[in-house]
């Protein structure tokens, strides 16, 4: 059957991956790997990926062998013919499963992320919406068993945020499709809110926006090398809402990467050294994200766009409070459960984006 031929060609292409599986399995017990936690984590993640490939290939081969045996037996004893349809279904299911495993994935899918939210048009109302988004993502992360750490924030008088940065991290070494980046990479863009602001005395509905930028958090310093001579570091006292000082020492850090113009400010840690380390981590991830976006653009392979300016015309999603409606503009997903979405029940929205992305990846894999 045509299915056999197509998948057999794919199995032939799997040989290098199965060979790598054996190599990684051996390397994981090597002393140099066991002595390096970062290397061990990378090896463990790759081993988990390759294990799925191996299991998928074995399932297909087993289904194929069972079907061949049933067909041969049916030629001698017609009673075996009744088993053939079920075995053909299993072979087809094994094929589809293996295609999903082999579908191209971004190498960063298993990584943790740094998520930044910035208030845009709408003044204080936009800042309050930025706070709502930060809470929504934090609740969603908690529902997935991930940890959330606030890296920096600039609060406002009414409890909003002009900007806030969160580090969202998974525990252990998740498979790529279970990684934080695999779920949150679609969130980048302008998020629009329609509601009556707390500052509105006439009860009129206003529209404002907040920008969300998501980037995979790089795992080690070898991925992005930052020359200390390219940095300008300013220190100052931490401030709270309205700019009042909340610290008596110059522990806050403003780090400027001169070649790129990227500025990172950190004030949430207790010491200047801790804020410098946090700022460097965010700067490295921003530089990696910038390099990644440039590479994708040059290859004409840029996919879902991230926010560039906090302009309502670039919206990716609308949160309509009067109608309790959430609308994802890239996939057409709509639901009247905004109250639950803001409490962290974001999975259906994200799943609509993941499914659209998976359909595209499967189409790529099938056309190879």
C-alpha positions as CSV (number, residue, x, y, z in Angstrom):
1,X,0.0,0.0,0.0
2,X,1.1,3.6,-0.6
3,X,1.2,4.3,3.1
4,X,3.8,1.6,3.5
5,X,6.1,3.1,0.9
6,X,5.8,6.6,2.2
7,X,6.5,5.7,5.8
8,X,9.3,3.3,4.8
9,X,11.1,6.3,3.2
10,X,10.6,8.2,6.4
11,X,11.9,5.3,8.5
12,X,15.0,5.3,6.3
13,X,15.5,9.0,7.1
14,X,15.1,8.1,10.8
15,X,18.4,6.2,10.9
16,X,20.5,9.2,11.9
17,X,18.1,10.0,14.7
18,X,18.1,6.5,16.0
19,X,21.9,6.5,15.9
20,X,21.9,9.7,17.8
21,X,19.6,8.1,20.4
22,X,22.3,5.5,21.1
23,X,25.0,8.1,21.3
24,X,23.1,10.3,23.7
25,X,22.1,7.4,25.9
26,X,25.8,6.5,26.3
27,X,26.9,10.1,26.8
28,X,24.4,10.6,29.7
29,X,26.4,8.2,31.8
30,X,29.7,9.8,31.0
31,X,31.5,11.4,34.0
32,X,31.8,14.8,32.2
33,X,28.0,14.8,31.7
34,X,27.2,13.8,35.2
35,X,29.5,16.5,36.5
36,X,27.8,19.3,34.5
37,X,24.1,19.9,35.6
38,X,23.5,22.2,32.6
39,X,24.9,19.6,30.1
40,X,22.9,16.9,31.9
41,X,19.7,18.8,31.5
42,X,20.3,19.4,27.8
43,X,21.2,15.7,27.3
44,X,18.1,14.6,29.2
45,X,15.9,16.8,27.1
46,X,17.4,15.5,23.9
47,X,17.2,11.9,25.1
48,X,13.5,12.4,25.9
49,X,12.9,13.8,22.3
50,X,14.8,10.9,20.7
51,X,13.0,8.3,22.9
52,X,9.7,9.4,21.4
53,X,11.2,9.0,17.9
54,X,12.4,5.5,18.8
55,X,9.0,4.5,20.3
56,X,7.1,5.9,17.4
57,X,9.3,4.0,14.9
58,X,8.9,0.8,16.9
59,X,5.1,1.2,17.0
60,X,4.9,1.6,13.2
61,X,7.2,-1.4,12.5
62,X,5.2,-3.6,14.9
63,X,1.9,-2.5,13.3
64,X,3.4,-3.2,9.8
65,X,4.7,-6.6,10.8
66,X,1.3,-7.6,12.3
67,X,-0.5,-6.5,9.1
68,X,1.8,-8.4,6.8
69,X,1.5,-11.5,9.0
70,X,-2.3,-11.2,8.9
71,X,-2.4,-10.8,5.2
72,X,-0.2,-13.9,4.7
73,X,-2.3,-16.0,7.1
74,X,-5.5,-14.8,5.4
75,X,-4.3,-16.3,2.1
76,X,-4.3,-19.7,3.9
77,X,-7.1,-19.2,6.3
78,X,-9.8,-16.7,5.3
79,X,-10.8,-16.3,9.0
80,X,-7.7,-14.1,9.5
81,X,-9.1,-11.6,7.0
82,X,-11.4,-10.1,9.6
83,X,-8.4,-8.8,11.5
84,X,-7.0,-6.9,8.6
85,X,-9.2,-3.7,8.8
86,X,-8.3,-3.2,12.5
87,X,-4.6,-3.7,11.8
88,X,-4.7,-1.3,8.9
89,X,-6.3,1.3,11.2
90,X,-3.5,0.8,13.7
91,X,-0.9,1.2,11.0
92,X,-2.5,4.4,9.9
93,X,-2.7,5.7,13.5
94,X,1.0,4.8,14.0
95,X,1.8,6.6,10.8
96,X,0.0,9.8,12.0
97,X,1.6,9.6,15.4
98,X,5.1,9.3,13.9
99,X,4.4,12.2,11.6
100,X,3.5,14.4,14.6
101,X,6.7,13.3,16.4
102,X,8.8,14.1,13.3
103,X,7.0,17.4,12.4
104,X,9.5,20.2,12.5
105,X,9.7,22.0,15.9
106,X,11.5,25.1,17.0
107,X,14.6,24.1,19.0
108,X,13.6,26.5,21.7
109,X,10.2,24.9,22.4
110,X,11.4,23.2,25.6
111,X,12.9,26.4,27.0
112,X,11.6,28.7,29.7
113,X,10.6,32.2,28.8
114,X,10.9,35.8,29.8
115,X,7.6,37.6,29.3
116,X,7.4,41.4,29.2
117,X,4.2,43.4,29.3
118,X,4.2,47.1,28.5
119,X,1.3,49.6,28.9
120,X,0.5,51.4,25.7
121,X,-2.4,53.7,24.6
122,X,-4.9,54.4,27.3
123,X,-2.8,55.8,30.1
124,X,-3.7,54.5,33.6
125,X,-6.3,52.2,32.1
126,X,-3.7,50.5,29.9
127,X,-1.4,50.1,33.0
128,X,-4.3,48.4,34.9
129,X,-4.8,46.1,31.9
130,X,-1.1,45.3,31.9
131,X,-1.6,44.2,35.5
132,X,-4.5,42.1,34.5
133,X,-2.5,40.4,31.8
134,X,0.4,39.7,34.2
135,X,-2.0,38.1,36.7
136,X,-3.6,36.1,33.9
137,X,-0.3,34.7,32.7
138,X,0.8,34.0,36.3
139,X,-2.4,32.1,37.0
140,X,-2.1,30.1,33.7
141,X,1.6,29.3,34.6
142,X,0.5,28.0,38.0
143,X,-2.1,25.8,36.4
144,X,0.7,24.2,34.3
145,X,2.9,23.7,37.4
146,X,5.4,26.3,36.3
147,X,7.1,28.9,38.5
148,X,6.7,32.6,38.0
149,X,9.3,35.2,39.2
150,X,8.8,38.9,38.8
151,X,12.1,40.3,37.4
152,X,11.2,43.9,37.3
153,X,8.2,46.2,37.3
154,X,7.2,49.9,37.2
155,X,4.0,50.2,39.2
156,X,1.4,53.0,39.0
157,X,-0.6,54.8,41.7
158,X,-3.8,52.7,41.0
159,X,-2.1,49.3,41.1
160,X,-1.3,49.0,37.4
161,X,2.1,48.5,35.7
162,X,3.8,50.8,33.1
163,X,5.8,47.7,32.4
164,X,6.5,44.3,34.1
165,X,8.9,41.4,33.3
166,X,8.2,37.9,34.4
167,X,10.4,34.8,34.2
168,X,8.3,31.7,33.7
169,X,10.0,28.4,34.2
170,X,9.1,24.7,34.0
171,X,10.3,22.2,36.5
172,X,12.6,19.4,35.3
173,X,13.3,18.8,31.7
174,X,10.0,18.9,29.8
175,X,9.5,17.5,26.3
176,X,9.5,20.2,23.6
177,X,5.7,20.2,23.2
178,X,5.3,20.6,26.9
179,X,7.8,23.4,27.3
180,X,6.9,27.0,28.4
181,X,8.0,28.5,25.1
182,X,6.0,26.0,23.1
183,X,2.9,27.4,24.9
184,X,3.6,31.0,25.3
185,X,5.5,31.9,22.1
186,X,2.2,32.8,20.4
187,X,1.3,35.5,23.1
188,X,3.6,38.2,21.6
189,X,1.7,41.1,20.1
190,X,-0.7,43.9,21.0
191,X,-3.6,42.9,23.3
192,X,-6.6,45.2,23.2
193,X,-9.1,45.8,26.0
194,X,-12.6,47.3,25.8
195,X,-14.2,48.3,29.1
196,X,-15.3,51.1,31.3
197,X,-12.1,52.4,33.0
198,X,-12.1,53.0,36.8
199,X,-11.2,56.6,36.0
200,X,-14.3,57.1,33.7
201,X,-17.1,59.0,35.5
202,X,-19.6,58.9,32.6
203,X,-19.7,55.1,32.2
204,X,-18.3,55.2,28.7
205,X,-16.5,52.2,27.2
206,X,-12.9,52.9,26.3
207,X,-10.4,51.0,24.2
208,X,-6.8,50.7,25.2
209,X,-3.9,48.4,24.6
210,X,-0.9,46.7,26.2
211,X,2.0,45.1,24.4
212,X,3.3,41.6,25.2
213,X,6.7,40.4,24.2
214,X,7.8,36.8,24.8
215,X,11.3,35.4,24.4
216,X,12.9,32.1,25.2
217,X,15.3,32.4,28.1
218,X,18.7,31.2,27.0
219,X,20.3,28.5,29.1
220,X,23.9,29.5,29.3
221,X,26.3,32.3,28.5
222,X,27.8,30.5,25.5
223,X,24.7,31.2,23.4
224,X,25.1,35.0,23.6
225,X,28.5,36.6,24.3
226,X,28.2,40.1,25.8
227,X,31.3,42.2,25.8
228,X,31.5,44.2,29.1
229,X,32.9,47.1,27.1
230,X,29.6,47.3,25.2
231,X,27.7,48.0,28.4
232,X,26.8,51.2,30.2
233,X,25.6,50.5,33.7
234,X,23.9,53.1,35.8
235,X,22.8,52.6,39.4
236,X,20.0,54.3,41.3
237,X,17.6,53.9,44.2
238,X,14.6,51.7,43.7
239,X,11.3,53.5,43.3
240,X,7.7,52.6,43.8
241,X,4.4,54.0,42.5
242,X,4.7,57.7,41.6
243,X,8.5,57.5,41.7
244,X,8.9,57.6,45.5
245,X,12.1,56.0,46.8
246,X,11.6,52.6,48.4
247,X,15.3,51.9,49.2
248,X,18.0,53.8,50.9
249,X,20.9,52.3,48.8
250,X,21.7,52.5,45.1
251,X,20.7,48.9,44.4
252,X,18.6,49.4,41.2
253,X,20.5,48.9,37.9
254,X,19.9,50.3,34.4
255,X,21.9,48.4,31.9
256,X,22.3,49.8,28.3
257,X,23.8,47.6,25.5
258,X,25.4,50.3,23.4
259,X,25.6,48.5,20.0
260,X,21.9,47.5,20.0
261,X,20.4,50.3,22.1
262,X,18.6,47.8,24.3
263,X,18.0,49.1,27.9
264,X,17.2,46.8,30.8
265,X,16.3,48.1,34.2
266,X,16.2,45.9,37.3
267,X,15.2,46.9,40.9
268,X,13.4,44.0,42.4
269,X,16.3,42.2,43.9
270,X,17.8,43.2,47.2
271,X,21.4,43.9,46.1
272,X,23.0,45.7,43.2
273,X,24.9,42.5,42.2
274,X,21.6,40.5,42.0
275,X,20.0,43.2,39.9
276,X,23.0,43.2,37.6
277,X,22.8,39.4,37.2
278,X,19.1,39.6,36.4
279,X,19.6,42.4,34.0
280,X,22.3,40.4,32.1
281,X,20.0,37.4,31.9
282,X,17.2,39.5,30.4
283,X,19.6,41.3,28.1
284,X,21.1,38.1,26.8
285,X,17.6,36.7,26.1
286,X,16.6,39.9,24.3
287,X,19.7,39.8,22.1
288,X,19.0,36.1,21.3
289,X,15.4,37.0,20.4
290,X,16.6,39.8,18.2
291,X,19.1,37.6,16.4
292,X,16.4,34.9,16.0
293,X,13.9,37.4,14.5
294,X,16.6,38.7,12.1
295,X,17.5,35.2,11.0
296,X,13.8,34.3,10.4
297,X,13.2,37.5,8.5
298,X,16.3,36.9,6.3
299,X,15.0,33.4,5.5
300,X,11.5,34.7,4.8
301,X,10.3,32.3,7.5
302,X,8.9,34.7,10.2
303,X,5.7,33.3,11.5
304,X,3.4,34.9,14.1
305,X,4.7,38.5,14.6
306,X,5.5,39.9,17.9
307,X,4.7,43.4,19.0
308,X,6.7,46.3,17.6
309,X,4.7,49.2,18.7
310,X,1.9,49.3,21.2
311,X,-0.6,50.3,18.5
312,X,-4.2,49.1,18.6
313,X,-4.1,48.5,14.9
314,X,-1.6,45.7,15.4
315,X,-3.8,43.8,17.8
316,X,-3.6,40.0,18.1
317,X,-6.4,39.6,20.7
318,X,-9.3,41.6,22.1
319,X,-10.7,41.4,25.6
320,X,-14.2,42.8,25.6
321,X,-15.5,43.2,29.2
322,X,-19.1,44.4,28.5
323,X,-19.7,41.2,26.5
324,X,-17.4,39.0,28.6
325,X,-15.8,38.1,25.2
326,X,-12.3,37.0,24.3
327,X,-11.4,37.1,20.6
328,X,-8.2,35.7,19.1
329,X,-7.8,37.4,15.8
330,X,-5.2,35.1,14.3
331,X,-7.2,32.0,14.5
332,X,-10.8,33.3,14.7
333,X,-11.3,31.8,18.2
334,X,-14.1,33.5,20.2
335,X,-15.7,32.7,23.5
336,X,-17.8,34.5,26.1
337,X,-15.8,33.4,29.1
338,X,-13.4,36.4,29.5
339,X,-13.8,36.3,33.3
340,X,-12.4,32.7,33.4
341,X,-9.7,33.5,30.9
342,X,-8.4,36.3,33.1
343,X,-8.3,33.8,36.0
344,X,-5.8,31.8,34.0
345,X,-8.1,29.5,31.9
346,X,-6.1,30.4,28.8
347,X,-5.7,26.9,27.4
348,X,-8.5,26.9,24.8
349,X,-7.1,30.2,23.3
350,X,-3.5,28.9,23.3
351,X,-4.7,25.5,22.0
352,X,-6.3,27.2,18.9
353,X,-2.9,28.7,18.1
354,X,-1.0,25.5,18.8
355,X,-3.4,23.5,16.6
356,X,-3.0,26.0,13.7
357,X,0.8,25.8,14.1
358,X,0.8,22.0,14.3
359,X,-1.4,21.8,11.1
360,X,1.2,23.9,9.3
361,X,4.1,21.8,10.6
362,X,2.4,18.5,9.7
363,X,1.8,19.8,6.2
364,X,5.5,20.6,6.0
365,X,6.4,17.1,7.2
366,X,4.0,15.4,4.8
367,X,5.4,17.4,1.8
368,X,9.1,16.5,2.5
